[in-house]
Amino acid sequence: MAGYPQRIVCLTEETTGTLCLLGEEERIVGFPEFTVRPPRARNEKTRVSAFTSARLRRFMELEPDLPH
């Protein structure tokens, strides 16, 4: 899928869930602390934010090409 983002950092649980439902979970490199779906994401992906805070350094280390 040349031309499409390959490294996505999700900043909301809804975006994470939607991408997973679309079968694009492998593109997600980071997600919000409070994400619970899919369950395995909590062990496989980097958590970058919570309701009132964000880990900007961690976010930038993931080198996203689509922060959403």
C-alpha positions in Angstrom: 0.0 0.0 0.0 2.5 2.5 -1.1 1.5 6.1 -0.4 -0.6 5.1 2.6 0.5 5.7 6.2 2.3 2.7 7.7 3.1 4.0 11.3 0.0 5.3 13.0 -0.2 6.6 16.5 -3.8 6.6 17.7 -4.8 9.3 20.2 -8.3 8.0 20.9 -9.7 4.6 21.7 -12.3 4.9 19.0 -9.6 5.4 16.3 -7.7 2.3 17.6 -10.9 0.2 17.5 -11.9 1.4 14.1 -8.5 0.6 12.5 -8.6 -2.9 14.1 -12.1 -3.5 12.8 -10.8 -2.6 9.3 -8.0 -5.1 9.6 -5.3 -2.4 9.8 -4.0 -3.2 13.3 -0.5 -3.9 12.1 -0.1 -0.2 11.1 -0.8 1.0 14.7 2.5 1.7 16.6 1.0 3.6 19.5 -2.3 4.1 21.3 -3.9 5.7 24.3 -3.4 4.3 27.8 -7.1 3.5 28.2 -7.5 1.4 25.1 -8.9 -2.1 25.9 -9.7 -3.4 22.4 -8.3 -5.5 21.0 -7.1 -7.0 24.3 -3.7 -8.1 22.9 -2.9 -4.5 21.9 -2.1 -3.7 25.5 0.8 -6.2 25.4 2.0 -5.5 21.8 1.7 -1.8 21.3 3.3 1.3 22.9 1.0 3.4 25.1 1.5 7.1 24.4 -1.2 9.0 26.2 -3.9 9.2 28.8 -6.9 11.4 29.4 -4.9 14.3 30.8 -1.3 13.6 29.7 0.7 12.5 26.8 4.2 11.1 26.6 5.5 13.3 23.8 9.0 11.8 23.8 7.6 8.3 23.4 5.2 9.6 20.7 8.1 11.0 18.7 10.3 7.9 19.1 7.6 5.9 17.3 8.2 8.1 14.2 4.5 8.1 13.1 3.6 9.1 9.5 0.0 9.6 10.6 -0.8 10.8 14.1 -4.5 10.7 14.6 
